[in-house]
Amino acid sequence: MDKDLEFTSAVDLYNRVKPALKTKLKELKRKELDYIRMEDIWNYLIKNKWMSANGLDLCDVVNDILNVDNSKIDEYVKAEHKRIEQEILEEDLDII
């Protein structure tokens, strides 16, 4: 990777690819998936695509963002919401 395009943190990379994330988000909103956020797209790709990847270039990251399957992101977001709801229910049970 070119020295000018090296990133010191995930936040730095996230900020660099925000235009691609915004573009994907617009596409999702046109498909009436307006509850999905940029962070959801990012987190899905980190957990499901990039976790085991090595030496990704910026163009690979942008390509993955723009071409990730919308239904996979949708499934991920719904599963995450369900998991969070379950955690809340379990916490509520601990209070009783």
C-alpha positions, 0 to 999 in steps of 0.5 A, a space after each residue: 500500500 502506498 505510504 500516503 494511503 496507510 491508516 493508523 487506525 480503524 477510525 482513520 480508515 472509516 473516515 476515509 471511506 465515508 463517501 463509499 459508505 454514504 453511497 451504499 447507504 443511499 442505495 439501501 434507502 432506495 430499496 426501503 432499507 432505511 433503518 440500516 446505518 453506515 455503522 451497520 455496513 461497516 460492522 458487517 464487513 468487519 465481522 464477516 469479510 475483513 476479520 480474516 483478511 490481510 493486506 487489504 488495499 483501499 480500493 478493496 475496502 471501497 469495492 467491498 462496501 459498494 458491492 456487499 449484498 444488501 440482503 446480507 446487511 439486512 440479515 446482519 442488522 436484524 440478527 444484531 437487533 434480535 441479539 440486543 433485545 435478548 440481552 435486554 430481556 436477560 438483564 431484566 430477568 436478572 433484576 427480578 
